[in-house]
């Protein structure tokens, strides 16, 4: 491994709009190496399991419904300082507050349909990556 790793997931709103490729291009042009990548669809039960940490929050049910509403593109990325650098690249959760040039500023519709997920810690990056990818799916 040449750097640290993070996890991302291009959300159903961005996949539906057809901007997944453009987002992946921006990620790679920002120096991230793609270690694992696929397109899949979460069932409601899988979305509930993935977002279990938020189960007590008022947005949990809507989030799980949204995340299981269409295809997603999960990926494991590698770069020095991966988690922090990726959080900067994707921008604020609310695209109205995101800096110019960030993925959310470029592609997100709203705080709810914000195009992309990025892990918030090294520990969560590993947990989230393991949720979607086996070891043989990582290169």
Secondary structure in CASP SS format (residue, H / E / C, confidence):
PFRMAT SS
TARGET T0000
AUTHOR 0000-0000-0000
METHOD secondary structure of the structure
MODEL  1
X C 1.00
X C 1.00
X C 1.00
X E 1.00
X E 1.00
X E 1.00
X E 1.00
X E 1.00
X E 1.00
X E 1.00
X C 1.00
X H 1.00
X H 1.00
X H 1.00
X H 1.00
X H 1.00
X H 1.00
X C 1.00
X C 1.00
X H 1.00
X H 1.00
X H 1.00
X H 1.00
X H 1.00
X H 1.00
X H 1.00
X H 1.00
X H 1.00
X H 1.00
X C 1.00
X C 1.00
X C 1.00
X E 1.00
X E 1.00
X E 1.00
X E 1.00
X E 1.00
X E 1.00
X E 1.00
X E 1.00
X C 1.00
X C 1.00
X C 1.00
X H 1.00
X H 1.00
X H 1.00
X H 1.00
X H 1.00
X H 1.00
X H 1.00
X C 1.00
X H 1.00
X H 1.00
X H 1.00
X C 1.00
X C 1.00
X C 1.00
X C 1.00
X C 1.00
X H 1.00
X H 1.00
X H 1.00
X H 1.00
X H 1.00
X H 1.00
X H 1.00
X H 1.00
X C 1.00
X C 1.00
X C 1.00
X C 1.00
X E 1.00
X E 1.00
X E 1.00
X E 1.00
X E 1.00
X E 1.00
X E 1.00
X E 1.00
X C 1.00
X C 1.00
X H 1.00
X H 1.00
X H 1.00
X H 1.00
X H 1.00
X H 1.00
X H 1.00
X H 1.00
X H 1.00
X C 1.00
X C 1.00
X C 1.00
X C 1.00
X H 1.00
X H 1.00
X H 1.00
X C 1.00
X C 1.00
X C 1.00
X C 1.00
X C 1.00
X H 1.00
X H 1.00
X H 1.00
X H 1.00
X H 1.00
X C 1.00
X C 1.00
X C 1.00
X C 1.00
X C 1.00
X C 1.00
X C 1.00
X C 1.00
X E 1.00
X E 1.00
X E 1.00
X C 1.00
X C 1.00
X C 1.00
X H 1.00
X H 1.00
X H 1.00
X H 1.00
X H 1.00
X H 1.00
X H 1.00
X H 1.00
X H 1.00
X H 1.00
X H 1.00
X C 1.00
X C 1.00
X H 1.00
X H 1.00
X H 1.00
X C 1.00
X C 1.00
END
